[in-house]
Amino acid sequence: MQVMQLVICGDFAFSGLRDGVHRFVKIAKDRSGTALIEYAFLAGVIAVASAVGFDLMGTSVGTLYNMISTTFVASMPPTP
């Protein structure tokens, strides 16, 4: 009789462990919302890269416009 109770108790404990593993696997396989998180992360990376790129490009474009302006002003004949 005691052996039978031990087996039943052991089976219950194993069943609880199996249910826990099953829940973990179910949560690990759940992919709802991962695409949204990936797209949000990608949008953040693009935003940061754009901000850095525009900052660097803005400085060089400003320098280019200043150089063009200086060249045009120097090439114009003086006004009487």
C-alpha positions as CSV (number, residue, x, y, z in Angstrom):
1,M,0.0,0.0,0.0
2,Q,2.8,2.4,0.8
3,V,4.5,1.7,-2.5
4,M,1.3,2.6,-4.3
5,Q,1.0,5.9,-2.6
6,L,4.6,6.7,-3.4
7,V,4.0,6.0,-7.1
8,I,0.9,8.2,-7.1
9,C,2.7,11.0,-5.4
10,G,5.7,10.6,-7.7
11,D,3.4,10.7,-10.8
12,F,1.7,13.8,-9.5
13,A,5.1,15.5,-9.0
14,F,6.2,14.4,-12.5
15,S,2.9,15.6,-13.9
16,G,3.4,19.1,-12.3
17,L,6.9,19.3,-13.8
18,R,5.6,18.2,-17.2
19,D,2.9,20.9,-17.0
20,G,5.5,23.5,-16.1
21,V,7.7,22.5,-19.0
22,H,4.7,22.5,-21.3
23,R,3.8,26.0,-20.3
24,F,7.4,27.2,-20.8
25,V,7.5,25.7,-24.3
26,K,4.2,27.2,-25.1
27,I,5.4,30.7,-24.0
28,A,8.7,30.3,-25.9
29,K,6.8,29.4,-29.1
30,D,4.4,32.2,-28.8
31,R,5.4,34.7,-31.5
32,S,2.5,37.2,-31.2
33,G,3.9,40.7,-30.9
34,T,7.5,39.8,-31.9
35,A,7.1,41.3,-35.3
36,L,5.8,44.6,-33.7
37,I,8.8,44.7,-31.4
38,E,11.2,44.0,-34.3
39,Y,9.6,46.7,-36.4
40,A,9.8,49.2,-33.5
41,F,13.5,48.4,-33.0
42,L,14.2,48.7,-36.7
43,A,12.4,52.1,-36.8
44,G,14.5,53.3,-33.8
45,V,17.7,52.3,-35.5
46,I,16.7,54.0,-38.7
47,A,15.8,57.2,-36.8
48,V,19.1,57.3,-34.9
49,A,21.1,56.7,-38.1
50,S,19.1,59.3,-40.0
51,A,19.6,61.9,-37.2
52,V,23.4,61.3,-37.2
53,G,23.5,61.2,-41.1
54,F,21.5,64.4,-41.4
55,D,23.7,66.2,-38.8
56,L,26.9,65.2,-40.6
57,M,25.4,65.9,-44.1
58,G,24.0,69.2,-42.9
59,T,27.4,70.5,-41.9
60,S,29.0,69.5,-45.2
61,V,26.1,70.9,-47.2
62,G,26.4,74.2,-45.3
63,T,30.1,74.3,-46.0
64,L,29.5,73.6,-49.7
65,Y,26.8,76.4,-50.0
66,N,29.2,78.8,-48.3
67,M,32.0,77.9,-50.7
68,I,29.7,78.3,-53.7
69,S,28.4,81.7,-52.4
70,T,31.9,82.9,-51.8
71,T,33.0,81.9,-55.3
72,F,30.0,83.6,-56.9
73,V,30.5,86.8,-54.9
74,A,34.2,86.8,-55.8
75,S,33.5,86.3,-59.5
76,M,30.9,89.1,-59.8
77,P,32.1,92.4,-61.1
78,P,32.1,95.2,-58.6
79,T,29.1,97.5,-58.6
80,P,29.8,101.1,-59.6
